[in-house]
Amino acid sequence: MNDKILIVGGYGQVGKYVTLKLLELFPNRIIVAGRTLQKADDFAREHNSSFETLRVDIYDEDSIADAVKNVNLVVMCLTPKNTDFAEYCVKNGIHYIDISPSDDVLKTIKRFDREAAKNQSTCVLGVGIAPGLSNLLVKKLSDYTEELNKVNISLLLGIGEHHGEDGVKWLLDNINRNFVVKTNNTEESVSPFIQKYKTTFLEPLGKRTAYRFNLADQFIVMQTLNAENASSYFCYDSRFITTYISVLKHIGVFSLLKFQTMYRFIMKIFIAVLSLIRKLNLGTDFYGIQIDAMGIKDGQQFPIHIGTIGNNNSQITGHIAVFVAAKLLSGNYPCGVFYLEELFSIDDLNDFGIHPKIEMSM
């Protein structure tokens, strides 16, 4: 019987929340998988070996085929380098959830929409905070307007939260890579951490300076919510660290990342600095999302804002992934490939028991 739930990376920062929450909802159905079986086994022992473990190579088709035997749903808690795993699930009628923030990965999976529908697979992408919760906030704004224009999405992450090697790698992989934003048949090439944007997050975060960054939500909301001129910005709760990264970007330090030796060296420095900050309690585990937009209704244009704040972005990401998993396993949803906001709303999260603090103003 194909009723198992496979959580790839289910012992990582986000994955552990997904594993433990889904274990409560669907006992005896959980398989935690990853490239390091020892980590999965250690995590299982910490929780009385109440779920199965499995080693999987997400880039090897034979390994994928073995991993998804008797599996109905896969939750991908890693950021894969390619879409082989997602494509295999689509071709074999397995539901799939992806928390990846990478627009390149998500765009490629989105192209499998027709095949997913044909094979009775439902894929939900952009399940997290940005993209994810940020998209749901934009959707909430769209309920009060006929059209959204000049949508600025700002994400703040707490430097005091344990981001791990993957979090640092995400920053370094994107900090030196220009990206293209297409708006009204024009193309803009954007260099990360150069363009500033000042916004006001919910208290106690307050006024902050964020920088343009390659977050997938800016591309997704233009596609799913017809938002025009969408831009994503990013900062840390530490003003010093945010400014420090911007200075390093301006003076060209990150151009050295193309050399593997320097990449590893810079990564070690960043991990050491973050570890020191956590030990000295100089950072927080806050996350914040602020959406500033111009709404159009009855021919009139007006500013409209919505924001959220909370603690532990890994946990909220995990909870949203669990929400989607529970819905797919217990509800009747269309087959195909969808972004989070195409199937769900903020109100749906509330009904499931997820209550992010949200404030809106016009």
N, C-alpha and C positions, 0 to 999 in steps of 0.2 A: 504493500500500500504506500503510495507516494504522499506521505503526510509530514515528512521531516522538514525542519527549518535549518538551513545551513548559514552560519554567520562567519563570513570570511574576515579574519582579523578580529575575531570575537574576544580576544584577550588584550586588545590595545586600549588606548585612552577612551575612545568612543565605544568600541566594541564591547568592553566589559559591562557598560550600562545596558546596552542592547541585549546582551546575553542574559543578565540577571533579571531584567524586566520581562523578557519573553519567556524565561524559565518559569516565572510566576504564572503567566497566562497560559502557557502551553507546555506543561511538564512532560518529560519523556519524549519530547519531539526535537530537542535542541542538539545540534552538532556544531562545535566550535572548531574552525579550521584555520590554518595559516601555514606559512612556510617553515615555522619553527615549532615542531610538535612538542618540544620540551616546555615551551612557554604555555601552550594550550593545556598540557597535562598538569603543570604546576597550578594554573588557574583553576582547573577542575578539582584538584585535591583540596584547594582552599575552600571549596564549596561542596565538600563531601562527594565528589565525583558524580554529581547529579546530572551531568550531561556528557554526551560523547565527544571525543576529540579526533582530529584527523589532520594529517599533513597534506597540503595541496599546493601544487605549483600552478598558479593562475595563468601561466603562459604556456602550459603544456596540455594539449587536447586530451591525451589519455588520462592525465591526472585529473583534469576537469570532469571527464566522463565518470571516473570512479567516484569523485566527490559528490556528484549530484544524483547518484542512484538513490531512489526512494525519497527524493527531495521535491517538495512542492514550492518552496520559496527560498530565495537566496537574498541575504542582506550583505552587501559589499561595504565593509567598514574600512577599506583601504582606498588609496587613490592609484588605480592601476595605470600602467604605462600604455596599455592598449585596451581594446574592447573585446578581446577573444572570449573572455568568460561570459560577458553579457550576451554576445552573439550566440554562444552555445545554448544559453538558457532560452533565448528567444526561439531558436530553431527547435527546441525540445519541449516547448510549452510549459516552461518553469517561470513562475513569477520572480521579479527581480527588483530590488531596491538599491539605489546607489547614493552614497553621501558625498561623493567626490565634488570638490569645488572647481574642478578643471573644466573650462568651457570646451576645450578641444575634445575631451573624453565624452562629455555630455552631448555635444553636437553629433558626434559619430554614432552614439547609441540611438539618438533621436531618429536617425535615418533607417533604423530597423522597424519603424512603426508598422508598416504594412505587413511585414513578416510576422511581427508579434501578434497582430490581430488575426492573421491566418492560422497561427499555431496556438491560439488561446492563451497567450502569455500577456500579463500586465506588468509593465515596467514603470516605475516611478523614479524620476531623477530629481536632483537638486534637493535632497532631503537633509536639511541641516539648519544652520542659521543664516548663512550667506554663501550660496543661494539656499533658499528654504523659507525660514521665518521672515527674512527681508522681503521675499516675493509676496508672502501672504499679507504683509503690511501694505505693500503697494496695491495689492488687490482690494484691501479694505478701503484705501483712499479712493480707488476707482468707483466704489459704490456711491460716492457722494459727488461724482463729476460725470460729465459726458465724455471728457477727454483729459488725459494727463499729459503735461508738457514740462520739459526741463526737470526731469526727475533726478534728484541727487540722492544716492544711497550711501550712507556713511556707516562703516563698521568699526567698532572699537573692541579690542581684545585685551584682557588683563595680563600684564607681564608676570604677575605672580602665580598664574595658573601653570601647571606642568604641561607645557606644549610638547615636550619630547623632541626627538630627532626629526620626526616627520613634520612637525610644525616649523622647525627651523629650515628644513629642506624646502618646504612649500614657499617660504619667504625668499630664500636664495634662488630658487629656480625661476621665480617670477620677477625679482627685483631688477634684473638686467635685460629683460626681454620685452621689447616694445610690442604693443598689441594694437589692433585696428578696430575702430568703432565706426560702423556705417550708420549714417543718419541722413534721411531725405536724399538718398542717392549720392551722398558725399562720403568720403572716407577720411577719417582722422587717425593718424599714427600717434599713439600716446606712449611716452616714456614714463614708467612707474616712478613714483615718489619725486616728481618734479612739480606738477601742478598742485597748488594748495587749494584747500576749501575749508572755510570756517563755518562750523555748525554748533548747535547747542544740544547736547544729549540730555536725557532726563537726569535729575539730581540723584546722587551727588556728583555725577561726572561733569556736568556743566559745559562751558564753552571749550571747544577743542579745535585744533588744526589737523585736518586729515589730508591725505595725498591720494591722487589718482592711482588706482591699482587694478590689476587684471582679475577682477572678481566676476564670476559668471552671471550674477544676478542682473547686471546692467544689460547684458545681451538677451537674457531670457525674458525680462519684462517687456522689452520692445517687441518681442515675438508673441508672447501670450496675452499681454494686457494692452497692446497697442500704445504703450507709453513712448513718447518721442523724446529724443535727446537725453537718454538715460546715461548716467555716469556713476561709477562706483569709486568710493574713497575709503582709505584705511588708515588707522592709527592704533597705537597702543595706549593703555591708560597712563603710562609713564611719558610725560612730555619730553623728558630728557632723551629716552631711548628713541622716540619718534623723530625728534630733531636730529639726533646722532645718525640715524639711518639716512635721513635726507641729506645731511652733510656728506656722508660717505658716498652717497649716490652722485652728488654734484661734483665731487672732486675726482670721481672715476675709480674709486677703490673696487667697486663691484665688477668692473671690466676684467679684473683678475680671475673672476670665477670661471672663465673659460679654460683655465689651467687646472687640472684635477688636483694637483698638489695644493694649490692655493684654495681651491674649493673646500677641500677637507680641512685645511688650516683655519679658514674663516668660519666654517661650521663649528669647529671645536671651540673657537673663541666665543661665538654666539651662545653655544650651549653652556659654556663656563660662566659667562656673564649672567645668563638667565638663572642659572643655579645659584649664583651668589646673591642675586636680587631676591630670590625666594627665601634663602637662608636669613637674609637681613630684614625680611618682611618689608621690602621697599615697594613691592607691587601688590596688586589685588587680583582677585579672580573674577572681577566684573567683566561682563560683555555688554555692549550697547549697540543698538541699531537706531539710526535716525533717518527718516525719509523726509526730504524737503522737495516740494513740487509746486507747479502751477496747475491749477485745475481750471477747466473751462465748462461753463454751464449757462444755458440760455444766452450764449454769445458773450458772456462776461468771463474775464480771467481773474483768478484770485489765488493767493498763496494757501497751501494746505500742507499740514505737517502731521506726522505720526512717528512715535518712537517707542522703544521698549528697552528695558534694562533688566539684568539678572546676574546671577552668579554661576560660574562653571559652564562654559560654552560646550564642553564635551558632554556634560550631562544632558543639557537641553537638546543637543543634537541627537543623542541616544534616545531620549524620550520621544522625539518626533519620529525617528525611525521606527520605534516600537509602535507608535500610533498608526503609522502607515501599514506596517506588517499586520497588525491586528485587524485593521479595516479590510485589507486584501484577503485575509484568511476567513473572515466572517461575513463579508458583504458581497454584493453582486456588482462588480465594477467592470467597465468596458475593457476589452483587450486592446493592446496597443502600447505605445510609448508616450508617457505623459510627464510633464513637470508637475511638481507638488501642487501649485496653485490651480492647475487645470482640473484637479479632482477634489481639492479640499480648500477650506477657509479657516480663518482664525477661530471662528465660532465652533468649528468641528474640533479643534484642539481643546477648547474650553469644555465641550461636552465629554471629552475623553479624560478630563481631569488635569490637563496642562493649562496653567493659567499665567502666562507671562504678563508682567506689569506693562500696560500699554496706556499711552496718553495721546490724544489727537487734538489738533487745533486748526482753525481756519481763519 
